[in-house]
């Protein structure tokens, strides 16, 4: 039995309009927030570790008294203490969008959150498509990224996906139609996830998740399905720091002919030389330049 007015620590798993759901050793609590937190206008969100006081054990109601310092924070959608983000892709149906994947990886690095690339619906691919995907996978593996193949139909890669989430707070992300909710339904068979069929010219589906909800795998393992979360809208950074989020390009800094080389069309560019030799994936270089000039344009607008 919890002593009156004693605090216990729990994880905020869901944010509703007027209350929060907090997972604690005593079970799930429906909590409001203490007045002092309201006064400082601190925004509590899913993923926060909080000290709570149980007000009524019968109805499992409580109050959040204090929030622990965050290890990481993703502002949109608001998620605290993320260990990793798992970006779900498909080679086809819908087709693989490498620019979206690279913008996702860039954003993950900018927020200092680990990233994993999952290629779903592997059962749809023939031999030549598997070969093409292997080349793309190897390019990312050689950079240092984790990749995984999954198939809901064949139940392949699911155990490995769960293992990747062990003792972590993970968020599923991806463009519509790639199977995020279907994968979650396989991992959490007793929970219903609403999905819509893939449709439209680009083969995108419509994601119907309406609020962030952390689902408990084990005591310290949580999975989040997040609405509209694709990392296509990337955070703003200084253009000169974009290179630091492309590991294969960053390691060549200082090897170009000119110290201020931005690795576009300058003579003596070590990066361009490796792109021409296909030792750096051409699409990665293209997406680096797009982000560089996008950040430069954002800076120009801020300064004007």
Steps between C-alpha positions, in 0.01 A plus 500: 500500500634843405541735795289817492669788315798282399639539148558226246675530166328419174513557125251730328354283223220717368397864498131583490329838503470538878706215643787256445528122521805397704634144514625422852593189704150530654331497159375770263398828661282775358681815613456873501795733565607676817438875512870588503552326165208692356642829625833453322307387189708185465370282215481139616491248217511129427834349598557723800614331821298647785450478873130457574282485809206259511188683612251215467611137465147377424461722194879509435515879491804705585693820447834561329720685750836515322651412163852356475761664271464385140770306318357605163202690367322493167283810460263382227324285594606564860683193634749489785790264573495322165780245466449439129269564208421214264425618147280253311548489121381286212683428178163503327133555583579778582831550320822569687556874560874536563478874548245454780729238655801731490306794640385268779858390575616862495224603743576210733864605516404865555285398799773260621269198475611164359339386175413163346384440141242223461402371156150353526281293263797292390261227379405723205847506343635284218865403449612811310326728750667319788838553332431872454390537860813318621718763330307779674515321836874443468555870430331589830669218693841615377424847638419342836120490510299202626260343249241224530265319261147410607193329357171483685368237258794266560555610862863576415719741694238559770698340784809695392296822496378433854858426610610838362246666732611320816557739794438803278233755421452468125277681254376360171510750217452487127298625209138389473431153371828335600341281765580667833164416656499150353839427659377640830190278477725196466710606801191593706233249384254601771491865397313634200681735263291681242643498148381595154592340170780643289360721227574794275750568223805448724355196675479672837255398767322714757620474858210516744687511833370802692721526808838383628485185706799319649434126505682286753702207367660425838570698817757731339409455132244720326389543140328811366287534191493868416260688269654682205848406609727462195786741576455655156480846664853517633628723783695814419877484543784719373586401144864441590395228747291300249809301404538373857177304456626320188774273648649388169549863394605634839800266517642669189492850648847652461596285202364731231716754315318792664429524873157658441391234249129426524545186285295619205692588183828636642826382342700250706197381700578166665130428549414553133787270405355215708149568368633465146653166601171391663681464832251754638142434392404771246155539654653565841717777356200649319293501818786651700520791253123549508508526878804727494332750268168466684672598827684783325167631371342476844791698642459767235132537589581526871755771435281706267 
